[in-house]
Structures are given as structure tokens and as C-alpha cells.
Amino acid sequence: MKHNMGNTDRHARTILGIALAAAVLGNFVQGMVAIVAGVLAIVMLVTAWVKFCPIYALLGIHTQPRT
């Protein structure tokens, strides 16, 4: 699995993932919205951690500078 995500993209996903997790854990969202936000938070944090986005791979997008 090749990395296809640059640092700016990773940082943005990390911030968004933390914000979504905080919204769920702080009970700012409830019900189905909380479930969707929780799943999105996990996906954002995991993809940022592994530096790979499957959707980017399908679309041929690379935000990581090529060397």
C-alpha cells in the first residue's frame, strides 16, 4: 500500500476527526447524526494515521509530493 496523502491533507483529516469525535463524546450531536459523525471521525483518523485514502486510490489522486 503506497502512501497517497500529503502532510497538509493528513493534518486537516486529523483536526476534522478530532472535532467530530469531540462532538460525539460531548453530546453535541445525538442519534443517527452521532453514529455517522463517529464513523467519519474514525475513518478520518485512521486514514490520516496510515497516510492512505482508498477513495484517492480509486480516483488516482495523490496529495503527497512525488520525489
C-alpha positions, -999 to 999 in steps of 0.1 A, spaced: 0 0 0 16 32 -12 11 65 6 -11 89 -13 -17 116 13 5 146 20 11 163 53 -15 191 48 -42 166 40 -32 144 70 -33 174 94 -67 185 80 -81 150 85 -67 148 120 -83 181 130 -116 171 115 -115 137 130 -108 151 165 -136 177 161 -161 151 151 -151 128 179 -154 157 204 -188 165 191 -199 129 196 -183 125 230 -195 159 242 -231 150 232 -233 179 208 -249 156 183 -273 127 190 -290 98 173 -281 89 138 -261 120 133 -238 109 162 -233 75 147 -224 90 113 -201 115 129 -184 88 150 -178 66 119 -165 96 100 -142 105 129 -127 70 130 -123 69 92 -106 104 91 -82 95 120 -73 61 106 -67 73 70 -45 102 84 -26 77 105 -18 52 77 -13 80 51 -36 62 26 -71 70 14 -88 43 -6 -110 68 -24 -80 87 -36 -65 55 -49 -97 48 -69 -97 83 -83 -59 84 -89 -55 114 -66 -21 120 -48 -17 149 -24 17 137 -13 46 154 -32 63 129 -56 100 125 -52 
